[in-house]
């Protein structure tokens, strides 16, 4: 599974997958073969942080 390169699309994609299919960000990124640090850095630049208690970026 390839992650979207656009930040807004990435945010929407991840939150949808986390809500509907995955119990953690690590599980999702492992399936995608993506680096957690890179993903979090990209979304942090847009003002979003991963909240493990909600299993979503907020």
Secondary structure, DSSP 8 states (H G I E B T S, - for coil): ----SSHHHHHHHHHHHHHHT-S-HHHHHHHHT--HHHHHHHHHTTT--EETTTTEE-
